[in-house]
Amino acid sequence: MRRLSVAVRTFEPFVSYQERTYGGFSVELIELLAARVGAEVDMYGVNTIAKQIDDVERGAADLAIGGISITSERERAVDFTVPVFDTGLAILVPVEDGGGVWSRIGALARAIFTSELPWMILLFVLVLLLSANVIWWFERRDNPDFPELYGKGI
């Protein structure tokens, strides 16, 4: 039976290490895949992604698991599977330097008026006006605290 050497870095909940045993989503996945191809898994721990990549590149490990982000530099060194988890992480950087206060105010105004926010505010105001009219309509005759005239009642 073929044995797969796996360089493992703890990265919970994907890889955990408790009571001298590895566990977690990625560990279970590797064990299921190894069983499907008729192989056994030998896991050993490493502390860094660089060590994992180095071990796979040198052939000391057949594969590595534990939250390894795919970068162009790493992609040149080793092959990656299809990602099994997408963090949704995004890094924002300014398009251009500075621009001053007016540039930032303009950017804020564009962000507000190109979103759903103005429509949500309009909807809120309409619901507020409708409910105020309904309350005034039913309360104006029976409640002395409500003025009879529309302008003052609303």
Secondary structure per residue as TSV (DSSP state, phi and psi in degrees):
chain	resnum	aa	ss	phi	psi
A	1	M	-	360.0	135.4
A	2	R	E	-72.8	143.6
A	3	R	E	-113.3	132.9
A	4	L	E	-102.6	126.1
A	5	S	E	-92.9	124.0
A	6	V	E	-121.7	121.1
A	7	A	E	-83.5	118.4
A	8	V	E	-115.8	133.0
A	9	R	-	-121.5	129.0
A	10	T	-	-62.4	129.4
A	11	F	B	-157.7	83.1
A	12	E	T	-68.4	144.9
A	13	P	T	-88.0	6.5
A	14	F	T	-76.7	-40.7
A	15	V	B	-138.1	122.1
A	16	S	E	-125.2	161.3
A	17	Y	E	-135.1	110.3
A	18	Q	E	-138.9	135.6
A	19	E	T	52.3	45.8
A	20	R	T	61.2	27.2
A	21	T	E	-135.6	136.8
A	22	Y	E	-85.9	143.8
A	23	G	E	-149.1	179.5
A	24	G	S	114.3	172.5
A	25	F	H	-56.1	-51.2
A	26	S	H	-65.4	-37.7
A	27	V	H	-65.4	-44.9
A	28	E	H	-61.9	-40.4
A	29	L	H	-62.2	-46.6
A	30	I	H	-62.9	-41.4
A	31	E	H	-64.7	-39.9
A	32	L	H	-65.6	-43.2
A	33	L	H	-65.6	-39.8
A	34	A	H	-64.1	-42.0
A	35	A	H	-62.7	-37.4
A	36	R	H	-64.8	-36.1
A	37	V	H	-95.6	4.5
A	38	G	T	74.9	42.1
A	39	A	E	-125.0	160.1
A	40	E	E	-108.3	154.7
A	41	V	E	-112.8	128.0
A	42	D	E	-112.3	114.7
A	43	M	E	-106.0	139.8
A	44	Y	E	-137.5	146.2
A	45	G	E	-86.4	144.3
A	46	V	-	-132.9	162.7
A	47	N	S	-98.3	-19.5
A	48	T	-	-134.3	157.5
A	49	I	H	-66.4	-37.4
A	50	A	H	-58.0	-41.1
A	51	K	H	-66.7	-40.4
A	52	Q	H	-60.0	-49.5
A	53	I	H	-63.8	-40.8
A	54	D	H	-62.3	-44.0
A	55	D	H	-63.9	-40.4
A	56	V	H	-68.5	-42.1
A	57	E	H	-62.1	-40.9
A	58	R	H	-79.1	-14.6
A	59	G	T	91.6	3.9
A	60	A	S	-69.5	-25.9
A	61	A	-	-128.6	145.3
A	62	D	S	-78.6	-32.4
A	63	L	E	-158.4	170.8
A	64	A	E	-137.2	144.6
A	65	I	E	-135.4	155.9
A	66	G	S	129.8	53.3
A	67	G	-	66.5	58.3
A	68	I	-	-101.2	112.9
A	69	S	-	-73.8	140.8
A	70	I	-	-85.4	120.5
A	71	T	-	-123.3	163.6
A	72	S	H	-63.9	-36.1
A	73	E	H	-66.1	-44.2
A	74	R	H	-68.2	-35.2
A	75	E	H	-62.5	-31.5
A	76	R	H	-71.3	-27.0
A	77	A	H	-87.9	-40.6
A	78	V	S	-140.0	165.4
A	79	D	-	-92.8	142.5
A	80	F	-	-111.5	152.2
A	81	T	-	-78.4	179.6
A	82	V	-	-66.3	134.6
A	83	P	-	-57.8	139.3
A	84	V	S	-100.8	-5.2
A	85	F	-	-150.7	132.7
A	86	D	-	-113.6	117.1
A	87	T	-	-76.4	-22.0
A	88	G	-	76.0	10.3
A	89	L	-	-64.9	132.4
A	90	A	-	-134.2	143.3
A	91	I	-	-113.9	126.7
A	92	L	-	-101.8	136.3
A	93	V	-	-133.3	150.3
A	94	P	-	-68.1	145.2
A	95	V	S	-70.9	-41.0
A	96	E	S	-141.8	161.0
A	97	D	S	-73.8	137.6
A	98	G	-	55.6	-129.7
A	99	G	-	108.5	-13.3
A	100	G	H	81.3	-176.5
A	101	V	H	-66.4	-43.4
A	102	W	H	-64.2	-33.4
A	103	S	H	-65.1	-41.2
A	104	R	H	-70.0	-37.9
A	105	I	H	-63.9	-42.4
A	106	G	H	-61.8	-42.1
A	107	A	H	-63.7	-40.1
A	108	L	H	-64.6	-44.4
A	109	A	H	-62.1	-42.1
A	110	R	H	-63.3	-40.5
A	111	A	H	-64.9	-38.8
A	112	I	H	-70.6	-48.8
A	113	F	H	-82.8	-7.7
A	114	T	T	-100.5	5.6
A	115	S	S	-106.5	-171.1
A	116	E	S	-83.6	-6.5
A	117	L	H	-56.4	-48.5
A	118	P	H	-59.3	-37.8
A	119	W	H	-67.9	-37.4
A	120	M	H	-67.3	-39.5
A	121	I	H	-64.6	-44.5
A	122	L	H	-61.1	-43.9
A	123	L	H	-61.0	-43.0
A	124	F	H	-60.9	-44.9
A	125	V	H	-64.4	-42.2
A	126	L	H	-63.1	-43.4
A	127	V	H	-63.9	-40.5
A	128	L	H	-62.8	-45.7
A	129	L	H	-64.7	-41.8
A	130	L	H	-62.0	-47.1
A	131	S	H	-65.5	-36.5
A	132	A	H	-63.2	-41.4
A	133	N	H	-65.5	-43.6
A	134	V	H	-63.6	-45.0
A	135	I	H	-61.6	-46.8
A	136	W	H	-61.6	-42.2
A	137	W	H	-59.5	-42.7
A	138	F	H	-83.7	-27.1
A	139	E	H	-93.4	-20.7
A	140	R	T	-62.4	-31.5
A	141	R	T	-88.1	-32.7
A	142	D	T	-100.0	-19.0
A	143	N	-	-111.0	116.8
A	144	P	T	-67.7	-15.7
A	145	D	T	-77.0	-14.6
A	146	F	S	-97.1	124.1
A	147	P	-	-66.0	148.4
A	148	E	S	-72.5	-32.0
A	149	L	S	-75.6	138.9
A	150	Y	H	-59.0	-51.4
A	151	G	H	-57.7	-42.4
A	152	K	H	-78.5	-30.7
A	153	G	H	-71.1	-36.2
A	154	I	-	-77.5	360.0
